[in-house]
Each structure stands twice: as C-alpha cells, then as structure tokens.
Amino acid sequence: MLKGKIKKVFVTAFAASVVIGCFTVAASAGQAPTSTITYPAVRVQYSAHVQDKGWMPFVSDGQTAGTTGLSLRMEALTMNLTNVSAGAGISYSVYVQDKGWMPALSDGETAGTIGQSKRMEAIKINLNGLPGYSVEYRVHVQNIGWMPWQRDGAVAGTTAQSLRLEAIEIRVVAPQIPAPEFG
C-alpha cells in the first residue's frame, strides 16, 4: 500500500514536471533569441568647402557639414570611412554648376571645384566592399531647406534648377537583421 502511494506521488510529480516544461517551452517560443549579431561601427568623416569660408572642420556620422541660413554655396566635398577592412570604401559624384555630373571619386578625393565660384547642386554616394551596409545622406538646398534622406546612390539635391547645396549630413547604417519567425 505504501508502495502504491509512493508510485502515485512519483507519477503525479513526473506528470506535473512535464506539463510545466511544456508551458515554459511554449512561453519562450514567442520570444526573440537573446544573442544578437553585432557589426563593426563603420564611421564616415566628411568636410565641405564653403563659399567665402574655405574648408570647414571635418564632421562625422550624421553631423552637418556646410552652413544653413547663411546663403553660402558648398563648392567641394571630401569624405572617407573609418573602422573598415581593406577593400572597403566610399565613392561619390557631384553635380556642379555649368559642368553637370562629375566623375565618381572615392576615399578622401575632392569632389566639386575650388576657386571657380561654382555651386554643387546634387550628390550621389555609394559604399564599396561593405555588403549589407548602407549609406544615407540628405542635403540642405537653397530655397528648399533640408530634403528627405536618400541612400545608396540615389540623387540628393536638384539638377538643372540652379539651386545650390548649402549643407549635407551623411551616415552609415549597419546591416539590418530581420527578427526570426517562430512557427
């Protein structure tokens, strides 16, 4: 009789642990995993050459290069990436007054003109050798103000409207990993 009671208690305890275990698994199934993939923080640094001011100090990661509210044209721009492996870089092409689209340059080269009193009107920026990363940028345009963010080679600014770029903000965005789906 005592054996029967012990057996009954053991079976009940075992069944309860199985049921509780099932609830624990079911409850955690809807949660995202706790481990995440981290990507190196790729940084972009850039400097604008501005009418009557010359080269402005370098800024980085979404800060403003150039001026706003002063009616001064950006005439040239240079940029580079930091914290990247060999073979990774940034390329950019600018649309310049009376010249149109200039050839793409990269990694610290000067895009635009200096000493010619020519305004930059638009820009396209791309990343090279950084799969999954994106570059986002927006420009402040004469008579318009800040335009929407563009990314990965899209045109920011205007062409053939004779409007000057006055400032720019640029940032690099790490790859976006979609959340896992549980079924």
Summary of the structure (lengths in Angstrom):
residues: 183
radius of gyration: 27.9
end to end distance: 46.9
largest distance: 105.0
contacts: 501
relative contact order: 0.18
helix: 15%
strand: 38%
